[in-house]
């Protein structure tokens, strides 16, 4: 009987790929958090500030909520000074083999 060798997975590559993907999601979250702050929806729903709303509704601690708000508020300055843009060239997580359109809408990546 022929035995197959187990597939070797590069755990380092897996971790760095996932982290890159998560970083892009975090930047997207921060952008939306800044827009949410400006919308004042949190005030209409009776919260003291947007971070309190995020703590309660997104199950975050206050430091993570305020960090997201700060990054979202300053994201334009960050990308202007050479920090990566985040979501524009995101690596898909390992195992994600779905069809994705290129940013210009032409064909698949």
C-alpha positions, -999 to 999 in steps of 0.1 A, spaced: 0 0 0 13 35 -9 14 60 19 11 97 13 35 120 31 16 147 51 15 181 35 40 205 50 25 239 58 47 269 62 33 283 95 54 314 92 39 322 58 4 314 71 9 338 101 23 367 80 -4 363 54 -32 363 80 -17 393 97 -15 413 65 -51 405 58 -62 414 93 -43 447 91 -62 456 60 -95 448 78 -84 468 108 -78 498 85 -112 494 69 -128 492 103 -110 524 114 -122 543 83 -158 533 90 -153 541 127 -143 577 118 -173 580 95 -195 566 122 -181 592 146 -190 620 122 -225 606 116 -235 611 153 -255 579 152 -239 570 186 -254 602 201 -288 595 186 -287 561 202 -280 576 237 -243 569 240 -217 594 255 -193 590 226 -185 567 196 -161 546 216 -188 537 242 -211 527 213 -183 505 198 -174 490 232 -210 479 237 -220 470 201 -187 457 187 -176 440 220 -143 460 221 -123 474 250 -121 512 252 -85 513 241 -92 493 209 -122 515 202 -103 548 207 -74 534 186 -97 526 157 -112 561 159 -78 578 160 -65 558 131 -96 564 111 -94 601 118 -57 603 107 -57 577 80 -53 602 52 -22 617 69 -8 582 75 -10 571 39 3 605 28 34 599 48 42 565 33 23 541 55 6 513 34 -29 520 22 -42 488 37 -72 475 18 -61 483 -17 -36 454 -22 -47 430 4 -34 395 3 -63 370 6 -61 346 36 -48 311 29 -76 289 17 -96 318 1 -98 307 -35 -129 326 -44 -131 348 -75 -123 384 -68 -124 413 -93 -94 435 -97 -97 470 -83 -103 484 -119 -132 460 -123 -116 442 -152 -113 404 -149 -102 384 -119 -71 389 -98 
